[in-house]
Amino acid sequence: MSTYTRDAVSTAITDAADLVCEELNGGERDSDLLSVVVNAALTLLDNPNVSFREIIEECYSIEEKELRSWWSKWS
């Protein structure tokens, strides 16, 4: 079984998100969503019991409600 450092996992997840967004010609909405997924994955790596709200507050320094509003603007 391989063991990876947090930095290696972070680089792989971030590079994967960038690759997918570029290859699928993702716009800002897709990029934002992938960014939230990357941040959630890395935060869960450090704290498996963290909530979505806590991830948003820690990674974006905003309230969950504000982040959710990003997607309501796309409708």
C-alpha positions in Angstrom: 0.0 0.0 0.0 1.3 3.4 -0.9 1.5 6.3 1.5 1.1 9.9 0.2 1.9 13.2 1.9 -0.8 15.8 2.3 1.1 17.9 -0.1 1.1 15.2 -2.7 -2.7 14.6 -2.3 -3.3 18.3 -2.5 -1.3 18.7 -5.7 -3.0 15.7 -7.3 -6.5 16.8 -6.4 -5.9 20.4 -7.5 -4.2 19.4 -10.7 -7.1 16.9 -11.5 -9.7 19.6 -11.0 -7.7 22.0 -13.2 -7.3 19.4 -15.9 -11.0 18.4 -15.9 -12.1 22.1 -16.0 -9.8 22.9 -18.9 -10.5 19.8 -20.9 -14.3 20.2 -20.6 -14.1 24.0 -21.2 -15.6 24.6 -17.8 -16.6 28.1 -17.1 -16.6 30.1 -13.9 -19.4 28.0 -12.4 -17.7 24.7 -13.0 -14.4 26.1 -11.7 -16.0 27.4 -8.6 -17.7 24.0 -7.9 -14.5 22.1 -8.5 -12.7 24.5 -6.1 -15.3 23.8 -3.4 -14.9 20.0 -3.9 -11.1 20.3 -3.7 -11.3 22.4 -0.5 -13.8 20.0 1.0 -11.7 16.9 0.2 -8.5 18.5 1.7 -10.4 19.7 4.8 -12.0 16.3 5.3 -8.5 14.8 5.0 -7.5 16.8 8.1 -10.8 16.5 9.9 -13.2 13.7 8.8 -15.9 15.0 11.0 -16.1 18.6 9.7 -19.4 19.9 8.4 -20.0 21.6 5.1 -20.6 24.9 6.9 -17.3 24.6 8.7 -15.5 23.8 5.4 -16.9 27.0 3.9 -16.1 29.2 6.8 -12.5 27.8 7.1 -11.7 27.8 3.4 -13.5 30.9 2.2 -14.0 33.0 5.4 -17.6 33.6 4.4 -20.9 32.2 5.7 -22.3 29.1 4.0 -25.3 31.1 2.9 -23.1 33.4 0.8 -21.4 30.5 -0.9 -24.7 28.9 -1.7 -25.8 32.2 -3.3 -23.1 31.8 -5.9 -25.1 29.1 -7.6 -28.5 30.8 -7.3 -27.0 33.6 -9.5 -26.4 31.1 -12.3 -30.1 30.2 -12.7 
